[in-house]
Amino acid sequence: MLNLSENEVVVMDVKKHKLIKIGGILLTVIGLPFLIIGALPGIYCLLRYKCDKLVLTDRKFYLTEGVIFKKHTSAPLDKINTVDYSQGPIGRIFSYGTLLIQTAATGGVIKYYNVVDPAGVQCAITNEIERHNGRGKDNAS
């Protein structure tokens, strides 16, 4: 659960690609004959699909990852230096990839794997940063 500031508005809520969910279901079904221990990897994938998410607001981005051990990362939009993404051949076919966000706040690159439409998410984050910094399309010239 996010603790948003007063008047902070969610712009985008990004989940992982559904292939992760399908992979978790397949691993669970394959592991069921081996009792609970065999199904654990699939159950874990399903839980990660449900728990991991990136939320973009008009002021910050928030990243939550993990099932048992939760990792919460957030950074103000004005501290984001670059937003990039990478995709392999399968990712280009199924429209998913890894989002790479470099911030001044964390001093490194934050990676969010298996994002649906990483180019669209990159564009949304970049547009929100420009809007936040007052450099919208009208002032870009």
Secondary structure, DSSP 8 states (H G I E B T S, - for coil): -----TT--EEEEE-B-HHHHHHHHHHHHHHGGGHHHHHHHHHHHHHHHHH-EEEEESSEEEEEE-SSS-EEEEEEGGGEEEEEEE--HHHHHHTEEEEEEEETTTSSEEEEEEEESHHHHHHHHHHHHHHHTT--GGG--
